[in-house]
Amino acid sequence: MPIKVGGIDFDFTAALLGGNHSTDLVLVVEMGTGLDKRARQKVEGVARALDVMGSRRPLTTVVVGSRPSAEDLSGMARVCRVLPVEHLLDEADLRNRLAVLLPLRLPDPAADDVLAGGDAVPETHDEMSAALVAASLRGEAAVARLLHSLVAEPFAEAWHDRGGSS
Protein backbone atom coordinates (compact mmCIF):
# COMPACT_ATOMS: atom_id res chain seq x y z
CA MET A 1 0.00 0.00 0.00
CA PRO A 2 1.67 3.22 -1.09
CA ILE A 3 1.61 6.10 1.40
CA LYS A 4 3.07 9.59 1.28
CA VAL A 5 4.82 11.07 4.31
CA GLY A 6 6.29 14.53 4.06
CA GLY A 7 5.99 14.42 0.28
CA ILE A 8 7.93 11.13 0.04
CA ASP A 9 6.28 7.96 -1.25
CA PHE A 10 6.69 4.74 0.72
CA ASP A 11 5.24 1.31 -0.02
CA PHE A 12 4.17 -1.01 2.82
CA THR A 13 2.00 -4.08 3.18
CA ALA A 14 -0.51 -1.78 4.93
CA ALA A 15 -0.62 1.57 6.71
CA LEU A 16 -3.24 2.58 9.26
CA LEU A 17 -3.99 5.55 11.47
CA GLY A 18 -4.87 5.22 15.13
CA GLY A 19 -8.44 5.72 16.26
CA ASN A 20 -9.96 8.10 18.79
CA HIS A 21 -7.43 7.73 21.61
CA SER A 22 -4.40 6.99 19.45
CA THR A 23 -2.66 9.18 16.91
CA ASP A 24 -0.23 6.45 15.85
CA LEU A 25 0.79 5.91 12.28
CA VAL A 26 0.86 2.11 12.08
CA LEU A 27 2.91 0.43 9.38
CA VAL A 28 2.46 -3.25 8.61
CA VAL A 29 5.64 -4.89 7.36
CA GLU A 30 5.83 -8.44 6.04
CA MET A 31 9.07 -10.20 6.95
CA GLY A 32 10.53 -13.39 5.57
CA THR A 33 10.25 -12.24 1.97
CA GLY A 34 13.99 -11.87 1.50
CA LEU A 35 13.66 -8.08 1.68
CA ASP A 36 13.85 -7.71 5.46
CA LYS A 37 16.72 -5.20 5.36
CA ARG A 38 14.83 -3.11 2.80
CA ALA A 39 11.71 -3.19 5.01
CA ARG A 40 13.78 -1.90 7.93
CA GLN A 41 15.21 0.88 5.75
CA LYS A 42 11.71 1.97 4.71
CA VAL A 43 10.57 2.11 8.35
CA GLU A 44 13.66 4.16 9.21
CA GLY A 45 12.88 6.43 6.23
CA VAL A 46 9.34 7.10 7.45
CA ALA A 47 10.68 7.86 10.94
CA ARG A 48 13.19 10.29 9.44
CA ALA A 49 10.47 11.97 7.36
CA LEU A 50 8.30 12.37 10.48
CA ASP A 51 11.26 13.92 12.35
CA VAL A 52 12.00 16.35 9.52
CA MET A 53 8.34 17.42 9.48
CA GLY A 54 8.43 17.96 13.24
CA SER A 55 5.60 15.47 13.61
CA ARG A 56 4.59 14.32 17.07
CA ARG A 57 2.69 11.35 15.68
CA PRO A 58 3.96 8.09 17.23
CA LEU A 59 5.15 5.47 14.77
CA THR A 60 4.37 1.80 15.29
CA THR A 61 5.40 -1.08 13.06
CA VAL A 62 3.51 -4.35 13.15
CA VAL A 63 5.81 -7.08 11.87
CA VAL A 64 4.01 -10.05 10.31
CA GLY A 65 5.49 -13.25 8.95
CA SER A 66 8.69 -14.74 10.21
CA ARG A 67 10.58 -13.11 13.06
CA PRO A 68 13.09 -10.55 11.75
CA SER A 69 16.78 -10.82 12.47
CA ALA A 70 18.03 -9.22 15.68
CA GLU A 71 19.73 -6.52 13.58
CA ASP A 72 16.54 -5.63 11.68
CA LEU A 73 14.41 -5.76 14.82
CA SER A 74 16.75 -3.51 16.81
CA GLY A 75 17.08 -1.13 13.84
CA MET A 76 13.32 -0.67 13.70
CA ALA A 77 13.02 -0.51 17.50
CA ARG A 78 15.42 2.46 17.57
CA VAL A 79 12.95 4.58 15.59
CA CYS A 80 9.50 3.20 16.48
CA ARG A 81 7.49 0.81 18.60
CA VAL A 82 7.64 -2.69 17.08
CA LEU A 83 4.89 -5.27 17.58
CA PRO A 84 5.91 -8.65 16.12
CA VAL A 85 2.90 -10.90 15.58
CA GLU A 86 4.66 -13.71 13.72
CA HIS A 87 2.46 -16.61 12.61
CA LEU A 88 -0.35 -16.52 15.13
CA LEU A 89 -3.14 -19.02 14.65
CA ASP A 90 -5.34 -17.74 17.47
CA GLU A 91 -7.31 -14.60 16.58
CA ALA A 92 -7.80 -13.78 20.28
CA ASP A 93 -4.01 -13.76 20.79
CA LEU A 94 -3.59 -11.47 17.78
CA ARG A 95 -6.29 -9.07 19.06
CA ASN A 96 -4.60 -9.08 22.47
CA ARG A 97 -1.24 -8.09 20.97
CA LEU A 98 -2.78 -5.34 18.87
CA ALA A 99 -5.26 -4.09 21.51
CA VAL A 100 -3.12 -1.07 22.33
CA LEU A 101 -3.62 0.16 18.76
CA LEU A 102 -7.31 -0.54 18.26
CA PRO A 103 -9.44 0.87 16.76
CA LEU A 104 -7.46 1.57 13.60
CA ARG A 105 -8.73 3.24 10.47
CA LEU A 106 -7.44 3.23 6.94
CA PRO A 107 -6.03 6.54 5.70
CA ASP A 108 -8.06 8.32 3.04
CA PRO A 109 -6.58 7.16 -0.28
CA ALA A 110 -7.51 10.50 -1.84
CA ALA A 111 -5.34 12.38 0.65
CA ASP A 112 -2.09 13.57 -0.85
CA ASP A 113 -0.20 12.95 2.37
CA VAL A 114 -1.07 10.29 4.95
CA LEU A 115 -0.41 12.78 7.74
CA ALA A 116 -2.47 15.62 6.32
CA GLY A 117 -5.33 14.97 8.73
CA GLY A 118 -3.25 15.03 11.89
CA ASP A 119 -0.29 17.29 11.33
CA ALA A 120 -1.57 19.83 8.82
CA VAL A 121 -1.98 23.48 9.72
CA PRO A 122 -5.60 24.13 10.69
CA GLU A 123 -7.78 25.79 8.07
CA THR A 124 -7.87 29.53 8.54
CA HIS A 125 -10.09 32.30 7.23
CA ASP A 126 -7.37 34.93 7.67
CA GLU A 127 -6.01 35.85 4.21
CA MET A 128 -2.49 36.51 5.45
CA SER A 129 -2.26 33.19 7.29
CA ALA A 130 -3.69 31.33 4.31
CA ALA A 131 -1.14 33.00 2.01
CA LEU A 132 1.71 32.06 4.37
CA VAL A 133 0.54 28.44 4.55
CA ALA A 134 0.30 28.31 0.75
CA ALA A 135 3.79 29.82 0.44
CA SER A 136 5.18 27.26 2.90
CA LEU A 137 4.30 24.53 0.41
CA ARG A 138 6.70 26.21 -2.05
CA GLY A 139 9.56 26.39 0.43
CA GLU A 140 11.44 28.68 2.77
CA ALA A 141 12.38 31.23 0.10
CA ALA A 142 8.73 31.68 -0.91
CA VAL A 143 7.76 32.34 2.71
CA ALA A 144 10.61 34.84 3.11
CA ARG A 145 9.57 36.71 -0.08
CA LEU A 146 5.94 36.84 1.04
CA LEU A 147 6.84 38.04 4.55
CA HIS A 148 9.07 40.73 3.07
CA SER A 149 6.27 41.97 0.81
CA LEU A 150 3.70 41.86 3.63
CA VAL A 151 5.95 43.90 5.93
CA ALA A 152 7.00 46.36 3.19
CA GLU A 153 3.49 46.92 1.78
CA PRO A 154 2.19 49.39 4.43
CA PHE A 155 5.41 51.42 4.22
CA ALA A 156 5.25 51.55 0.42
CA GLU A 157 1.61 52.72 0.58
CA ALA A 158 2.47 55.43 3.13
CA TRP A 159 5.42 56.56 1.02
CA HIS A 160 3.23 56.71 -2.08
CA ASP A 161 0.44 58.59 -0.20
CA ARG A 162 2.94 61.27 0.89
CA GLY A 163 3.97 61.88 -2.68
CA GLY A 164 7.10 59.79 -2.69
CA SER A 165 8.02 57.84 -5.78
CA SER A 166 8.23 54.10 -5.69
Secondary structure, DSSP 8 states (H G I E B T S, - for coil): -EEEETTEEEE-SEEEEE-TT---EEEEEEESSS-HHHHHHHHHHHHHHHHHHT----EEEEEEES---HHHHHHHHTTSEEEEEES---HHHHHHHHGGG-SEE---TT-SSTTHHHHS------HHHHHHHHHHTT-HHHHHHHHHHHHHHHHHHHHHHTT---
